[in-house]
Amino acid sequence: MAEASVVVGLISSVISIIDATKRLYDAAKDAKGQPEAFRQVAARLPLVETILQEAGSRAQTLNVNKEEALKPIVESCNQKARNLKKIFKKVLKKDDDKWFDRYKKIVSTLVKGQRVESLMGDILKDVQMIACEAGTATDAQVKEIDHAIEQINELPSSLQDETGPVVTQNHRGSGHNIANTGRGAQHNGTGDLYHNEIRGDAHFGDNPSNSTFNVTTYQLPKEQNHRYLEDLYTTDPRDDKMRIEETKGGLLKDLGCWILRHADFKRWRDDEQSRLLWIKGDPGKGKTMLLCTIINEMSPKSKLEDNKANVLLSYFFCQATDARINNAAAVVRGLIYLLIYQQPSLVSHVQEKYKGGAKNPFALEDPNSWQALSTVFRNILKDPSLKSIYLIIDALDECLNNLPKLLNLIVEESSASSRVKWIVSSRNEASVETDLETATQKVRLCLELNEESVSEAVTIY
């Protein structure tokens, strides 16, 4: 329980900081010329405090794994709250309209020049994740935080450059759109679109000397989302599933339903701490058939088939004889592809990898492509807007390239959050077993120990 007391103490610290920030604002809320962003940020402080109080109470009863998952999130939230309080304390003074100079000075001392609206947006995301991990987040609270984050993101910058007005730049159709951060020029002509937040001069038309504006852009156009997905795409796992079922003669209804009634499957499904179901067996035992059965059972309850669902389901079928789908990078690409298909806002995690002008950070010839892919994937799984994620990978033993990296990713992420649950299948091969045995929250379903059910299904199949 020592770890629990640390987490509880950290949450209490954040609550105290938030409360102190509220008092600082209340003491100077009518200060002359105070920026609107300060008022909007202060208005969200009670929401943050309330949710953290509930999470703090629950944190006292959490198990070790939950505590370990919560600690870095709370520490991050604590630092952001301290920075927010620091800004409020330095900037807000009663009967003093010199706030701009003080604000500009204090922001320059913070990491990435954090402003009050960006800090509050990040704090809200942390708080949402804390509440989800602690198990205290209700659907109403998740929606309330989502709405608050949207409103904060829509706020104009609280510290605009003084060189001109801030306008919104929209780009449609073909044409160069090269956006740079910092001071500098943006030129639009023909070609690819590189979209980032722009602060500086923007030039439109063939002559860069004409039509100069100071620009801030935030929203990715749909065309750019498609480009990111195209860079990720190697296959649509839904098509692979359909092809595999057709190749094997079609999936007979109810053939593998025995697994849905199996005690190990129910334990994985119902137990919060059973996050990885590993289905293992010799060749010809019907592992792929069983995973198709599970996918068919879960799909109607996920965003794959129901837009109103709050569950994401993503899957991938490895095949050693197909170069498109026999490597670790392809597996992660496929999982990301289906997750973004269901929740397009997740493309923002992909966008991050294009900052700095990267052409395609996921290209197979790029030696850092695995690092880029795995980082994006991990960040998606941590996204606070997600409630439940189910990930299914068939035939790990048929992943011929970088299998150890994929297994390491599965082992690490299956222990990271109770919001994410995994099902994987493999043959009884040492290359897979050695790594998966290290997973601490797994359920192992051995088909050799269920010979009667397997034999009946395989015979009919």
Steps between C-alpha positions, in 0.01 A plus 500: 500500500804729503454568128131575559586762760736661248227522236244625752750760619570614144129535424452697822787724397339571162168579671675746733674668207173529306327644806778755548476596132125557539565731796761694305251557222216594735721763663567673168223385266391856419852616416511752216564354155515142621505258202191289438705179509570550872127521575423193288779299662391604851145389419625142446693476826200380709440213255864393531485518879177298529619214279839484672334482842301195389809340347701570816246317714504199269880497472527380860355162399679442169730206438869532421462491122241777503718709729801460272290601199361805679820636651665647183169651387443671834861621512459655155172663604666631815773676303252659261285619790807655662582686179143625472505626857837664436355693206191610691711611795746701291254651253173578679520810713213720610483852353793441269474477121863396440404134486615453139867573571499278807319222314739508207798484733374210711389294197848529352639316804270197461550189289377559143379845601188353665205739516203475735266346240748231392578415862131468587435287192779262603385498864147406391638211291709380795203524737283303259765228482540497879125459548488218243794317657357544849163373382309809618419652161131493411380538141365843591837610639690372196265698276531808722880487483491440123279807463730706722804393296323597177412843640854561623643394163274750325630793705712754312860521614535687828838634390487601136787658317472875476589511131144475373155347539444130534294342223412146408652346191301238310650299217285298260584301193845459353782744559810547707425581861828505689452615857783591733513562870675801641541820304534457127313475174239256381467455122208342317542366147458154354597166645469327834348643814701523820276620780615620840423782737621820336621809677658751271442650157296307243513581130233389255523494121790481259671808638609458862512876542123530461218426747693471825317401817589382847351153519408239760358169375372213710270262313623234259304492174343168403731469200798494735341232717474285189865555424603380845284188463646432157851514647395249766306270271635160398175307531148528640477220760127469429578397144760249621248348739242463225757350262623250761146390581416456131825311434421259782152439364312754706454523877214274599270673745536384861797277413738666745246631747627260764780745569253774593373273778844390614602596854833647387332725244243616756778570749681715242178677408376568853814535714653847488844359577490233227610714208664251265334180375755276331347221292767243416500170320663282236434548126151403386331566834280779358657804668414735214142368496467576872628855464258562212221379728608740774527792254154424361364499854663829597469705179129593534572646844792711376536811286584274206125440463333738746599867488337560838713237676783609730709188431773480236591163348808449285651177369764356270566163334863406443588265212857388442445450125380857440772767519240770568391348828790295636693769690467700822469837325205375295325379816527837672406684180185288470401551863549878476311512171185344644517708819515826303225376267274473806615819672645748246621741772776249578675609180647785707747249645613412148527868410755554777754292307482735202610805691833624381419416138524120507377364166390155618642395838337157462665402170645149516836622373526745791720336770296677769159397367438245779576761765261744331222242464529360852509849652183603315332175602592539867377861500168397345449239772560772761258745339268619781199520268490123463299286738556138393729349236517136391796386291519158332802354316488160334800273432785681670732215397443601136648845562841442343658844538558674836282259697695566827422872471131427449490258792674753723241762400215263583646401836563861605170645382289214635618601847464876451126561518182313583324692221692295243449124464681264265439162340787333315544154351807298414634152451689334784832652400782602732557829315155617610467321832822636651381861466128459571576306817634828643159669470370541853127536435430227247258211469633200307254284307672186376306324224666165579320515834165551324535212257134399494370844396786555257465158333128540446541848347798408281327184371195699389721782366 
